């Protein structure tokens, strides 16, 4: 089983351009190995990058949901915290 992906495959998974993947590799945001003129990315690195992408997009929604829950159920949370 192949444990590496090409930059094109990574770009499709992350839904960014191939150039954006190459820039992330050069900045060190995604670890990759050079094979000839191309880079290959370990699958583990893609999963890490995917986690960061999803986390950043969802962060504002999560923060809003937490703030709403605290507003609506703040007293209940305080009482539960004492138990």
C-alpha positions in Angstrom: 0.0 0.0 0.0 1.3 3.4 -0.9 1.8 5.7 2.1 2.5 8.8 0.1 0.4 11.1 -2.0 1.4 13.5 -4.9 0.9 17.2 -4.6 -2.0 16.9 -7.0 -3.7 14.3 -4.8 -3.1 16.4 -1.7 -4.6 19.5 -3.5 -7.8 17.6 -4.3 -8.1 16.4 -0.7 -7.5 19.8 0.8 -9.5 21.6 -1.9 -6.7 24.0 -2.7 -4.6 24.5 -5.8 -1.4 22.4 -6.4 0.6 25.6 -6.2 -0.9 26.3 -2.7 0.2 22.8 -1.6 3.7 23.5 -2.9 3.8 26.8 -1.1 2.8 25.1 2.2 5.5 22.5 1.6 8.2 25.2 1.1 7.0 27.1 4.2 7.2 23.9 6.2 3.5 23.7 6.9 3.3 20.4 5.2 6.2 18.0 5.4 7.2 16.3 2.2 10.0 14.6 0.4 11.4 15.5 -3.0 11.4 12.7 -5.5 13.0 13.8 -8.7 11.4 17.1 -9.6 8.2 16.4 -7.6 7.2 16.2 -4.0 5.4 13.3 -2.2 3.6 13.9 1.0 3.1 11.2 3.7 -0.6 10.4 4.3 -0.1 11.3 8.0 0.8 14.9 7.0 -2.3 15.2 4.9 -4.4 14.2 7.8 -2.7 16.8 10.0 -3.2 19.5 7.4 -6.8 18.5 6.9 -7.4 18.8 10.6 -6.0 22.3 10.6 -8.1 23.3 7.6 -11.3 22.0 9.1 -10.5 23.4 12.5 -9.9 26.9 11.2 -13.1 27.0 9.2 -15.2 25.7 12.1 -13.7 27.7 14.9 -16.0 30.7 14.6 -19.1 28.4 14.5 -17.9 26.5 17.5 -17.2 29.7 19.4 -20.7 31.0 18.6 -22.3 27.8 19.8 -20.4 27.9 23.1 -21.3 31.5 23.7 -25.0 30.8 23.0 -25.0 27.8 25.3 -23.3 29.8 28.1 -25.9 32.6 27.7 -28.8 30.2 27.7 -27.6 27.6 30.2 -25.0 29.5 32.2 -26.8 29.1 35.6 -27.3 25.3 35.0 -23.6 25.0 34.1 -22.7 26.7 37.4 -24.9 24.4 39.4 -23.6 21.3 37.7 -20.0 22.5 38.3 -20.7 22.6 42.1 -21.9 18.9 42.2 
